[in-house]
Amino acid sequence: YFYSPNHITHLSSVFSSLLVKFSKIPGIGFLKIHAPWHVLCREAEFMKLKMPTKKVYDVKQGGNVVEKVRLFIHKVTAPLHPKVDVSHPHILYSYIPFVVLQLLYEEWASYSVFYKYQPIGLIRKYFGEKVGLYFAWLGVYTQMLIPAAIVGVIVFLYGCATVDENIPSMEICDPRNNVTMCPLCDQACSYWKLVTACGTARASHLFDNPATVFFSIFMALWAVLFMEHWKRRQMRLNYIWDLTGFGEEEEVSVRNVKKNKASPDHSHICLFYLYVFKYNHVLAPTQSLVHVLINTLTHYCSQDEKVKLTCSDRLPAYMTTVVMMCLMISVTFAIVFGVILYRISIKAALHMSSYPAARSNIRATVKTTAAIINLIIIIIMDEIYAAIARWLTTLEVPKTDKSFEQRLIFKTFILKFVNAFTPIVYLAFFRGRLVGRPGKYLYVVGSYRMEECAHSGCLMELCIQLCITMLGKQLIQNNLFEIGIPKIKKLLRQRKSEMDTKQEEELNKTLRRHEKDHFLGPFIGLNPEYMEMIIQFGMVTLFVASFPLAPLFALLNNIIEIRLDAKKFVTELRRPIAAKAKDIGIWYNLLRGLSKVAVIVNAFVISFTSDFIPRLVYQYTYSPDGTLHGFTNHTLAFFNVSDFQPGTDPLEPMHLGYKVDMCRYKDYREPPWSTTPYDFSKEFWAILAARLAFVIVFQNVVMLMSDFVDWLIPDIPKDISLQMHKEKILMVELFMKEEQGKRLTMRERNTPQQPRSRPNSHTNCV
């Protein structure tokens, strides 16, 4: 990029020397800056940097149990820490970025060190505090997933160990129980035996057992512990990185609207590539120098007259945002409804098929194909929603970069969250409840009968949908896209290049480090990285009652994700301009919101989606012997086949080899011989009351426990609070000494000097 003499002259008044160098890359110039010592000192004062003092306070570690456990864990995990000492002079005062980059590649971006902790200090030194905080948060999240994954595996193994002792599934699998079930669809479907649902019933017990209630409570407390652990870790990093007194400064001029576009003679200055060479062992001020240069260049890029937008000016943009957001959410609902129609139609088509293989396992085929279709649609719509969210945020013209980023994050999160979780919410709370009953089914779009759950409930289908969505997003969207898309872009750049392979190799040998970095991909920010982890956090916490293996899959993905992101930052992306940040911003609020919603969602999943409450009510209210024997028969209602609506009865009524007069279906309704046939029975209302009571009790108990844990754990570690207190005492002592010195100086100046008198000599007379 070429810079006009006026621009360089103005920048020279701030920096002592500027040099524009033309590289071997056609049309590209690099700006080399030298900052004098007084500029570095001034910026260090603005940033309130701390310097070491002669007086050092030795803060002794606490003798309580928590501190002893922390020291024991630190000693045990010492081999897992990277072999990088950030405080070593060779690393601390290294001015060659290649040295730090090589260390990052060896101790962070290599898959062979996947079991080690990340060198967070070195990441912060090279990429800045904002990137360092992201990887610190990702490391804490992955570390906290280890106990959650272990408990989830134990819950799953408990279900495997007790599947043969589960009385309801044993009753379903018993061939002596000759239970004839009503057709699952109109005309094409015929009567079927309950024993054919044996495999589904046994598989459902793996996820629908009493241990899932304990696991839901555990995960609610786990989310609170994770948030508290991160707050303490963040506070420790703020102290180590000297961010305790840092306040984010927003540049309002960045997002102001101009009447005219930038004039051609200086618009090219808006983009540049910068390398700052540090002097006198002062590292941190270089970040501020970069921002000084950016602000100076921005001043030249925005010399046109600026306009302040009023509320009436912004109203059309806000209305467009509201309408487009509602439209996109409606599109998501329409897509989910389309998948529902696909499931209904494909089920009827498979029942009418003449191939035995197609009719052998209809439920599994419909579940799996529908889940895969949902996954493909989610991946495609995620990219579309991200572009729409950015366009809508640009229309609003936020005043500051921080406001722009927060609005963009909020819109993207809403759209992607609805896109990912709408199919799951439908399976958990709506499928099988908007069906009706035999003889009076609910139809949509003409003749499409709403689908119903299997006899063992919709929890198994919910688990399949969660598993395929979670694994598919992590494998395809998070990993393959991050690996494949940069490779494809690199191949396209090589094909567009006029040089062959040998010429490119010769050119790479002559290029310097910053010239090679120019060919890397641009840094687009941390929002996509945060977003995929937040959606994963929702998968882990929101519906964990139906899928206890979710923390395990998240843990395995994050172990790969950390090294994959590290390799991408080190080898495939340009080095971003370092930015200071003392927290992860709006993402923390989203995490807290998800952890609160997860308690309510899991309460409803346990109460309404699983059979936990009906089993409890039957065992302690209706069972003659206090066991679950007879529970299956208790959940089945009777239907007289003569009450079918015309044109809905099976085309092959003799499919089972005998005439069926009475079939069964899963619901709590009065039998056809009662005075109120097919109305809800008193068992239905008793179970509904128990379900609502469980939701209220579960939610309040878990929320109370979470708040107690939040209150019990302090946000600031004890050793950090003691050290900060000692530093305040040291500052007070220093100020007192300075004040005393000033007073003594003023007293000496104001006191007139008295002439010295010779002392009297005393002699003794003899």
MARTITI-906321 format. One record per residue (C-alpha): x, y, z; residue in one letter. Coordinates in steps of 0.2 Angstrom, whole numbers, padded with zeros to 4 digits, always signed. Example, Ala and Ser with C-alpha at 12.3 -4.5 7.8 and 13.67 -1.06 7.14 Angstrom:
% residues 2
+0062-0022+0039a+0068-0005+0036s
***
This chain:
% residues 766
+0000+0000+0000y+0006+0017-0004f+0006+0032+0008y+0005+0050+0004s+0019+0062+0010p+0007+0072+0021n+0002+0056+0030h+0020+0050+0033i+0025+0068+0039t+0011+0068+0052h+0015+0051+0058l+0033+0056+0060s+0028+0069+0072s+0022+0055+0084v+0036+0042+0080f+0054+0046+0078s+0057+0037+0062s+0046+0030+0049l+0052+0020+0034l+0041+0013+0020v+0049-0002+0012k+0043-0010-0005f+0043-0028-0004s+0045-0041-0018k+0026-0043-0018i+0019-0032-0032p+0009-0018-0025g+0012-0021-0007i+0022-0009+0005g+0027-0012+0023f+0028+0002+0036l+0042+0000+0049k+0040+0011+0064i+0052+0015+0078h+0045+0023+0094a+0056+0034+0105p+0058+0031+0123w+0047+0046+0129h+0032+0039+0119v+0034+0022+0127l+0035+0030+0144c+0020+0040+0141r+0009+0026+0134e+0015+0015+0149a+0008+0029+0161e-0008+0029+0151f-0009+0010+0153m-0005+0010+0171k+0009-0003+0170l+0016-0010+0185k+0035-0011+0188m+0044-0022+0200p+0049-0013+0217t+0063-0016+0229k+0052-0021+0243k+0044-0038+0241v+0030-0045+0251y+0030-0064+0254d+0012-0070+0254v+0011-0086+0263k-0001-0099+0256q-0016-0103+0266g-0017-0118+0278g-0035-0123+0274n-0040-0139+0265v-0044-0130+0249v-0026-0123+0247e-0018-0140+0252k-0029-0148+0239v-0024-0135+0226r-0006-0137+0230l-0007-0156+0229f-0016-0156+0212i-0002-0143+0206h+0011-0155+0211k+0003-0170+0203v+0000-0162+0187t+0017-0154+0186a+0022-0165+0171p+0007-0159+0161l+0013-0141+0161h+0022-0135+0145p+0040-0133+0145k+0039-0114+0143v+0045-0102+0157d+0037-0085+0151v+0047-0076+0165s+0064-0082+0158h+0074-0068+0151p+0077-0077+0135h+0058-0077+0132i+0053-0062+0141l+0064-0050+0132y+0065-0059+0115s+0061-0046+0101y+0061-0059+0087i+0043-0065+0085p+0050-0081+0076f+0057-0087+0093v+0040-0086+0102v+0031-0093+0086l+0043-0108+0086q+0039-0111+0105l+0021-0110+0102l+0022-0122+0087y+0031-0135+0098e+0022-0133+0114e+0005-0129+0109w+0000-0132+0091a+0007-0150+0090s-0005-0164+0092y+0008-0174+0102s+0006-0162+0117v-0013-0164+0118f-0012-0170+0136y-0003-0155+0142k-0009-0138+0148y-0008-0124+0136q+0006-0110+0138p-0007-0097+0141i+0006-0084+0146g+0015-0087+0129l-0001-0086+0120i-0005-0069+0128r+0013-0063+0124k+0011-0066+0106y-0007-0064+0102f-0013-0052+0115g-0025-0053+0130e-0041-0056+0120k-0035-0071+0112v-0026-0077+0127g-0042-0076+0137l-0052-0086+0124y-0039-0101+0125f-0039-0099+0144a-0058-0101+0145w-0058-0115+0132l-0045-0124+0143g-0055-0122+0159v-0071-0128+0150y-0062-0143+0143t-0054-0147+0160q-0071-0146+0169m-0079-0158+0156l-0068-0172+0163i-0078-0175+0178p-0094-0173+0169a-0089-0185+0156a-0084-0198+0169i-0101-0197+0178v-0110-0197+0162g-0101-0214+0157v-0105-0221+0174i-0124-0216+0172v-0124-0225+0155f-0115-0240+0161l-0128-0241+0175y-0141-0241+0162g-0132-0255+0153c-0130-0265+0169a-0148-0264+0174t-0157-0266+0158v-0160-0285+0161d-0168-0280+0178e-0180-0267+0171n-0198-0273+0173i-0207-0263+0160p-0195-0268+0146s-0196-0286+0152m-0215-0285+0151e-0214-0278+0133i-0202-0291+0128c-0212-0306+0135d-0220-0315+0121p-0233-0322+0133r-0241-0304+0134n-0251-0305+0118n-0255-0287+0117v-0261-0281+0100t-0257-0262+0096m-0267-0250+0085c-0260-0245+0068p-0247-0231+0068l-0254-0223+0052c-0270-0223+0042d-0274-0238+0030q-0256-0242+0025a-0252-0248+0043c-0259-0263+0051s-0261-0270+0069y-0244-0275+0077w-0238-0284+0092k-0231-0275+0107l-0217-0287+0108v-0209-0280+0092t-0205-0265+0101a-0193-0275+0113c-0177-0268+0106g-0183-0250+0107t-0189-0252+0125a-0172-0260+0131r-0162-0246+0122a-0173-0233+0130s-0168-0239+0147h-0150-0235+0144l-0155-0216+0145f-0171-0217+0154d-0167-0223+0171n-0167-0216+0189p-0148-0212+0187a-0153-0198+0174t-0162-0188+0188v-0146-0188+0198f-0136-0184+0183f-0147-0169+0179s-0144-0162+0196i-0126-0165+0195f-0124-0156+0178m-0134-0141+0185a-0121-0140+0199l-0107-0143+0187w-0112-0128+0177a-0112-0117+0192v-0095-0124+0197l-0088-0121+0180f-0094-0103+0180m-0086-0100+0197e-0070-0109+0192h-0069-0098+0177w-0072-0082+0187k-0057-0086+0199r-0046-0091+0184r-0050-0075+0175q-0047-0065+0191m-0030-0073+0193r-0025-0070+0175l-0031-0052+0177n-0019-0050+0191y-0004-0059+0182i-0007-0049+0166w-0010-0032+0175d-0028-0030+0170l-0036-0027+0187t-0037-0008+0184g-0040-0009+0165f-0056-0001+0158g-0060-0004+0140e-0060+0012+0129e-0071+0013+0115e-0067+0023+0099e-0084+0032+0095v-0077+0038+0078s-0074+0021+0071v-0093+0018+0068r-0099+0036+0063n-0108+0038+0047v-0101+0050+0034k-0110+0059+0020k-0098+0054+0007n-0086+0040+0004k-0068+0042+0007a-0059+0051-0007s-0048+0041-0018p-0032+0050-0014d-0031+0043+0004h-0044+0029+0005s-0030+0016+0003h-0022+0020+0019i-0037+0012+0029c-0028-0005+0026l-0010-0008+0031f+0001-0021+0038y+0011-0017+0053l+0026-0023+0062y+0032-0014+0078v+0050-0015+0084f+0051-0014+0103k+0065-0005+0112y+0072-0005+0130n+0064-0021+0135h+0046-0012+0136v+0034-0024+0129l+0016-0020+0133a+0016-0002+0126p+0018-0008+0109t+0000-0013+0109q-0005+0005+0113s+0006+0011+0099l-0003+0001+0087v-0019+0008+0092h-0011+0026+0091v-0007+0022+0073l-0024+0015+0069i-0032+0031+0077n-0021+0042+0067t-0025+0033+0051l-0043+0032+0055t-0043+0051+0057h-0036+0053+0039y-0049+0040+0032c-0064+0050+0040s-0060+0068+0036q-0077+0070+0027d-0091+0078+0037e-0099+0066+0050k-0117+0064+0054v-0125+0060+0070k-0140+0048+0068l-0156+0052+0078t-0169+0039+0084c-0180+0042+0069s-0165+0039+0058d-0162+0022+0066r-0180+0017+0067l-0181+0009+0049p-0165-0001+0053a-0172-0007+0069y-0189-0012+0061m-0180-0021+0047t-0170-0031+0060t-0186-0036+0070v-0195-0041+0054v-0180-0051+0047m-0177-0060+0064m-0195-0065+0065c-0194-0071+0047l-0179-0081+0049m-0186-0089+0065i-0202-0093+0055s-0191-0101+0041v-0183-0112+0054t-0200-0118+0060f-0206-0121+0042a-0190-0132+0039i-0193-0142+0055v-0212-0144+0049f-0206-0150+0032g-0195-0163+0041v-0210-0169+0051i-0220-0171+0035l-0206-0181+0028y-0206-0193+0042r-0225-0195+0041i-0224-0198+0022s-0209-0210+0022i-0216-0220+0036k-0232-0223+0026a-0222-0227+0010a-0211-0240+0019l-0226-0248+0026h-0234-0250+0009m-0217-0256+0002s-0217-0274-0005s-0199-0276+0000y-0197-0286+0016p-0180-0277+0020a-0189-0260+0019a-0202-0265+0031r-0191-0274+0043s-0185-0259+0053n-0195-0244+0048i-0193-0234+0064r-0174-0234+0064a-0174-0229+0046t-0186-0215+0048v-0177-0208+0064k-0159-0209+0056t-0163-0201+0040t-0173-0187+0047a-0159-0183+0060a-0146-0183+0045i-0158-0171+0035i-0159-0160+0050n-0140-0160+0052l-0137-0155+0034i-0150-0141+0035i-0143-0134+0052i-0125-0133+0044i-0132-0124+0028i-0143-0112+0038m-0129-0108+0050d-0119-0100+0037e-0134-0090+0030i-0139-0084+0047y-0122-0078+0051a-0122-0067+0035a-0139-0061+0038i-0135-0056+0056a-0119-0046+0050r-0130-0037+0037w-0143-0032+0050l-0130-0026+0062t-0122-0015+0049t-0139-0008+0045l-0141-0002+0063e-0124+0008+0062v-0119+0006+0080p-0109+0020+0088k-0094+0009+0094t-0085-0006+0089d-0090-0014+0106k-0108-0011+0103s-0107-0018+0085f-0099-0034+0091e-0112-0036+0105q-0126-0034+0093r-0119-0045+0081l-0116-0059+0094i-0133-0058+0101f-0142-0059+0083k-0131-0073+0078t-0133-0083+0094f-0152-0081+0093i-0153-0087+0075l-0141-0101+0077k-0148-0107+0094f-0165-0108+0086v-0158-0117+0071n-0149-0130+0081a-0162-0133+0095f-0179-0132+0086t-0179-0150+0080p-0173-0156+0097i-0187-0146+0106v-0200-0153+0095y-0195-0171+0099l-0193-0167+0117a-0210-0158+0121f-0222-0158+0106f-0220-0175+0097r-0233-0188+0103g-0243-0175+0112r-0252-0167+0098l-0258-0183+0091v-0276-0186+0097g-0282-0204+0099r-0288-0219+0087p-0304-0214+0079g-0300-0195+0082k-0283-0191+0076y-0276-0174+0073l-0272-0171+0054y-0261-0157+0046v-0260-0151+0028v-0275-0161+0023g-0272-0180+0026s-0255-0180+0036y-0258-0188+0053r-0247-0181+0066m-0234-0194+0071e-0233-0202+0088e-0219-0209+0099c-0215-0227+0102a-0222-0236+0117h-0206-0232+0127s-0208-0214+0123g-0199-0201+0113c-0183-0201+0123l-0174-0213+0112m-0178-0202+0096e-0172-0187+0106l-0156-0196+0110c-0153-0201+0092i-0156-0183+0086q-0144-0176+0099l-0131-0188+0095c-0131-0185+0076i-0133-0166+0078t-0119-0165+0090m-0107-0177+0082l-0111-0170+0065g-0108-0152+0069k-0092-0156+0078q-0085-0167+0065l-0091-0158+0049i-0094-0139+0054q-0081-0137+0067n-0067-0148+0062n-0068-0153+0043l-0073-0135+0038f-0058-0128+0048e-0046-0140+0040i-0053-0141+0023g-0058-0123+0019i-0041-0116+0022p-0033-0130+0011k-0045-0126-0003i-0042-0108-0002k-0023-0111-0003k-0025-0122-0018l-0036-0109-0027l-0022-0096-0023r-0009-0107-0030q-0019-0110-0046r-0022-0092-0049k-0004-0088-0047s+0006-0087-0063e+0022-0095-0055m+0025-0113-0055d+0030-0123-0040t+0048-0121-0042k+0047-0102-0044q+0036-0101-0028e+0049-0111-0018e+0063-0099-0024e+0052-0084-0020l+0048-0091-0002n+0067-0093+0001k+0070-0074-0002t+0055-0067+0007l+0056-0061+0025r+0044-0067+0039r+0032-0052+0037h+0031-0055+0019e+0027-0073+0021k+0014-0069+0033d+0005-0058+0020h+0000-0074+0011f-0009-0081+0026l-0027-0080+0029g-0034-0064+0037p-0040-0065+0055f-0059-0063+0056i-0060-0063+0075g-0065-0074+0089l-0084-0074+0087n-0085-0090+0077p-0074-0099+0089e-0084-0094+0104y-0101-0097+0095m-0097-0115+0092e-0092-0118+0110m-0108-0110+0116i-0119-0120+0105i-0109-0136+0112q-0112-0130+0130f-0130-0129+0126g-0130-0147+0119m-0121-0153+0135v-0132-0145+0148t-0149-0142+0141l-0154-0160+0136f-0142-0169+0146v-0155-0180+0155a-0159-0188+0138s-0140-0190+0132f-0128-0193+0147p-0114-0196+0134l-0114-0178+0128a-0100-0172+0140p-0089-0186+0134l-0091-0182+0116f-0089-0163+0120a-0073-0168+0129l-0065-0178+0115l-0070-0164+0102n-0062-0150+0113n-0046-0159+0115i-0044-0159+0096i-0052-0142+0094e-0039-0134+0105i-0024-0140+0095r-0033-0137+0079l-0037-0119+0083d-0019-0118+0089a-0012-0124+0073k-0023-0112+0063k-0018-0097+0073f+0001-0101+0072v+0002-0108+0054t-0013-0102+0044e-0019-0085+0050l-0010-0068+0050r-0005-0062+0067r-0019-0052+0074p-0016-0035+0081i-0015-0037+0100a-0031-0031+0109a-0033-0030+0128k-0048-0037+0137a-0051-0041+0155k-0065-0054+0152d-0074-0064+0139i-0088-0050+0137g-0106-0055+0133i-0101-0073+0131w-0101-0075+0150y-0119-0068+0151n-0124-0081+0138l-0116-0095+0147l-0125-0090+0164r-0142-0089+0154g-0140-0106+0147l-0135-0114+0164s-0151-0106+0171k-0162-0112+0157v-0154-0129+0157a-0162-0132+0175v-0179-0129+0168i-0177-0139+0152v-0170-0154+0161n-0185-0153+0174a-0197-0154+0159f-0187-0168+0150v-0187-0179+0166i-0205-0175+0170s-0214-0175+0153f-0203-0184+0140t-0197-0198+0151s-0208-0211+0160d-0199-0207+0177f-0215-0199+0185i-0228-0211+0178p-0217-0225+0185r-0216-0217+0202l-0235-0213+0203v-0239-0231+0198y-0227-0239+0210q-0233-0229+0225y-0251-0227+0221t-0258-0240+0209y-0246-0255+0211s-0254-0269+0221p-0237-0275+0227d-0227-0259+0227g-0217-0264+0211t-0218-0260+0193l-0226-0276+0188h-0241-0272+0178g-0235-0255+0173f-0235-0258+0154t-0253-0264+0155n-0257-0248+0166h-0251-0236+0152t-0261-0244+0138l-0279-0239+0134a-0292-0249+0125f-0300-0245+0108f-0314-0253+0099n-0309-0255+0080v-0328-0252+0075s-0325-0234+0081d-0312-0230+0067f-0317-0215+0056q-0322-0220+0038p-0307-0223+0027g-0294-0224+0041t-0295-0242+0046d-0281-0254+0040p-0282-0261+0022l-0275-0278+0029e-0285-0281+0045p-0280-0299+0045m-0261-0295+0045h-0258-0304+0061l-0268-0320+0056g-0284-0316+0066y-0298-0304+0067k-0295-0289+0079v-0309-0282+0089d-0300-0272+0102m-0283-0264+0100c-0272-0255+0113r-0263-0238+0112y-0252-0228+0125k-0263-0216+0134d-0273-0213+0150y-0291-0214+0143r-0307-0222+0148e-0311-0238+0140p-0325-0239+0126p-0337-0248+0138w-0337-0234+0151s-0350-0220+0153t-0337-0207+0146t-0328-0217+0133p-0311-0211+0127y-0310-0196+0139d-0295-0193+0150f-0295-0204+0165s-0292-0199+0183k-0274-0207+0182e-0270-0195+0168f-0274-0180+0179w-0265-0187+0194a-0249-0190+0184i-0251-0173+0176l-0251-0165+0194a-0236-0175+0199a-0227-0170+0184r-0230-0151+0187l-0226-0153+0205a-0209-0162+0201f-0205-0147+0189v-0208-0135+0203i-0198-0144+0216v-0184-0149+0205f-0182-0131+0198q-0182-0123+0215n-0171-0136+0224v-0158-0136+0210v-0158-0117+0209m-0156-0115+0228l-0142-0127+0228m-0134-0118+0213s-0135-0101+0222d-0128-0108+0238f-0113-0115+0228v-0111-0098+0220d-0112-0089+0237w-0100-0102+0245l-0085-0100+0232i-0077-0082+0232p-0074-0074+0215d-0056-0069+0220i-0044-0082+0225p-0037-0079+0243k-0019-0077+0238d-0023-0065+0225i-0034-0054+0237s-0020-0055+0249l-0007-0049+0236q-0018-0035+0230m-0020-0029+0248h-0001-0030+0251k+0001-0019+0235e-0011-0006+0242k-0001-0005+0258i+0015-0003+0248l+0007+0011+0238m+0001+0020+0253v+0019+0018+0261e+0027+0025+0245l+0015+0040+0245f+0018+0043+0263m+0036+0043+0261k+0035+0055+0246e+0024+0067+0256e+0036+0067+0270q+0050+0070+0258g+0041+0085+0251k+0037+0092+0268r+0055+0091+0273l+0061+0099+0257t+0048+0113+0259m+0053+0115+0277r+0072+0117+0273e+0068+0130+0260r+0057+0140+0271n+0068+0140+0287t+0082+0154+0286p+0099+0148+0289q+0107+0154+0306q+0125+0159+0307p+0136+0146+0316r+0142+0151+0333s+0158+0145+0341r+0154+0135+0356p+0160+0142+0373n+0175+0134+0381s+0174+0130+0399h+0190+0129+0410t+0192+0122+0427n+0200+0133+0440c+0211+0125+0452v
***
